[in-house]
Amino acid sequence: MAAITLFLLLNFLSILSCATAHAEPHPQHQTYIVQLEHDLQKPSPFPNHQSWHFSLLQSLANPIADEEMFLYSYTHVMHGFSCRLTEAQLSEIETWPAHVATYPETLGKLLTTHTPEFIGLSHDSGLWLNSSYGEGVIVGVIDTAIWPSSESFHDQGMPAVLEKWKGKCEEAEHFKPSYCNRKLIGSRLFLKGTKVGPGSASDESLSHGTHICSTAAGNFVPGASYSGHAKGTARGVASRAHIAIYAVANSESENPSSVDVLAAFDQAMGDGVDVISLSIGVDVPSPYEDAISMPSLTAVDRGIFVAAAAANNPARWALQNGAPWISTVGAGTVDRSFTAQIVLSNGAMIEGYSFFQLDIFAADVPLYHCQSKLGCGSSSLNRSEVAGKIVLFDDVDPEGIHTAPDLLDSGAFGGLLVTNHPETLFHPDEGYFPMIALSQGSGDTVRNYIACSPGGAKVQSLRFRLTKLGGTPAPKVALYSSRGPDAVNPSILKPDLLAPGHQILAAFSRERPYTSLGEYSVVTDYGLLTGTSMAAPHVAGAAALLKSVYPEWTPAAIRSALMTTAYVVDNTGKIFTEQQTDEPMTPAEFRAGHIDLKRAMDPGLVYDLRTQDYVDFLCGQNFTEKQINAILRQRGWHCRAELKVEDLNYPSLTTTTIKVGDKGPGRTVKFRRVLTNVGEGKSVYRATLENVPPTMRIKVEPKRLSFHCRKETKKFSVTLDVEEDSPEKVYCFLRWTDQHGHVVSSPIVAMTVPPPQ
């Protein structure tokens, strides 16, 4: 299972997160956070703050005797508690001398609607309206088990289950077939291999543990080992598509058995799915040994689109799911960030990044500048110096920051962490403590203020749980996203596309703790996840929309439409950069670009592929007959011709050579391609080349393609000459444009790479 980074959801209120608060709220009660004086000391007879706070509530004129009405006791983020109160009880509490403030319960807004907007979907026009939000399409998700009670699976407004559906909902421990509905139409468990294999785990139900998240199928977003689905009002990418879950792992086994994956593929194809989304990868030396590559080709042969995560390792040769019949997806960032606002006592206001999930009260909190790296190391903070203060750290290393536990143990109120890349600083388990990552510029503002405040620098106020849209630059290539090349077929540019994969909202089970808040376990319905495992289901959802509009399109045609309409510049007009280094990227990292569903519905031309094309490709790759039998899982195949890798009708044109010595070899490569007209009946396309470097010479023949009707095909060739002293990565773009406004774009890339280790 691809590793993913787990982030805390900003806009869920922790009061509702207490696993013990199961009682139905009384109509006249409301939930409040009550903050008490920070320096108020717990009387010694009470073993902990919770028992003390509860005793205070029992002393009211109308005492709270029901422990289930008492939710949390807070001792680190603030001094106080949360509980359900009547207006009379609240009024009495507010007369206590120690009372500081009261915060009524609030519900945050879910933000999952933003990624569909970010990839070009609109309720007013375009692909959503033309596809009726994916109606008539079934998405099979092969991943971990699900939490069926999530609102992601509600079926309000869903059409009836399709007659072609042959699947079912299997009963399992804690999972009943009645949990399925018109949205969740299938659920099956495949854990036999996991149970008997190395590290086998006990049986988990379909409803427990982790679960996939996939914008693929609608009311929910993407995921992998800890994932889920977006909430009711969040429509996802294909909200009227049906979902079928094929669980091949549970919360205790994130490495699914190949026999289980194969069984899931087999069942999904038999059940009648149209799209398969998976965030699973395996390291194999060739596709005939790959439990994902082999069944994916069979699925594609049956017209099923397969989208798979590229893995979360940017090192060379680390890419997974790189077979040419799989649509391989890398991760990009979005223009949304989760922030906090700091107001210094001199009136200066600065903004930083934070995943802290509570609103807390802060007024004139002292600042402490931890200047010495030796004095600010792990577990070395002096409690007498930092207790009750907000600690400023300089030049924090994003690779090794584990500051939250140290601050918590030292009694600090919070932390300000200055770093070159604040948006990538925090780890998942640090969202329980009020920490804020600051840029160097903001850090300078705080440092200068502290230096000029001999009487003592203070933070006037803090605000958390803020969401900022329209951030620049976006998208970026996620720092963890695998970039290839594929070890099996390095001359096919993989992954194919980028899609949103950073900080994506996903559903979680309330049956298991999500994180900790002091001594308490916290549960939630939704949290933020990061990884290529979150990006792949966006593409699966996009495929569901296109398949609803164009049911006759092959999986290759759908992939082509997404690739040739992708964009390669961010919202500042510059070519994509890397998330952490801000260095400019090339198609060697971002491939065809980032999906744009405004344009993908009308691509004009597509590079199509059929099963026989893949057979001819395999015949040209020096596989033995036995190996091809294994890949195709049949013996009735034949080679029309041995197809060279550069002639596979792919939307990208790539040549990769293994580096020998200090110089990359010069080369001449000829690519042959076929374009199919899916746009206007009569159109004339002209070829243009953009960004051609001095060491690359290209010839396109012919330069003009005339089409007279739909489905008409035209051939062309591209001859590429690369000089011997060319840089390791050189690229340009071939674009076919017509009189109707279509732009069909393909990257041309020449790479020289070191051999695999």
Secondary structure, DSSP 8 states (H G I E B T S, - for coil): ----EEE--TTS-GGGGBTT--S---TT-EEEEEEE-TT----TTSSSHHHHHHHHHHTSSS----GGGEEEEESSS-SEEEEEE-HHHHHHHTTSTTEEEEEE-------TTHHHHHTT--SSSSHHHHHGGGTT-EEEEEEE---TTSGGG--TT-----TT----B--BTTB-GGG--SSEEEEEE--HHHHHSTT------TTSS-----GGGSSS---SSS-----TT---SSTTSEEEEEEEEBTTB-S--HHHHHHHHHHHHHHT-SEEEE------SSGGG-TTHHHHHHHHHTT-EEEEE--S--STT---S--TTSEEEEEE--SEEEEEEEEETTS-EEEEE----S----SSEEEEEE--TTTTSTT---HHHHTTSEEEESS--TTS---HHHHHHHT-SEEEEE-S-GGG---GGGTTS-EEEE-HHHHHHHHHHHHT-TT--EEEEEEEEEEEES-SS---B-TT------SS-TTS-SS-EEEE-SSEEEE--TTS--EEETTEEE--SEEEEESHHHHHHHHHHHHHHHHHH-TT--HHHHHHHHHHT-B-B-TTSSB-BBTTT--B--HHHHTT-B--HHHHT--SEE----HHHHHHHHHTTT--HHHHHHHHT-S----SS---GGGS--SSEEEEEE-BTTB---EEEEEEEEEEE-S-SSEEEEEEEES--TTEEEEEESSEEEE-STT-EEEEEEEEEE-TT--SEEEEEEEEE-TTS-EEEEEEEEEEE----
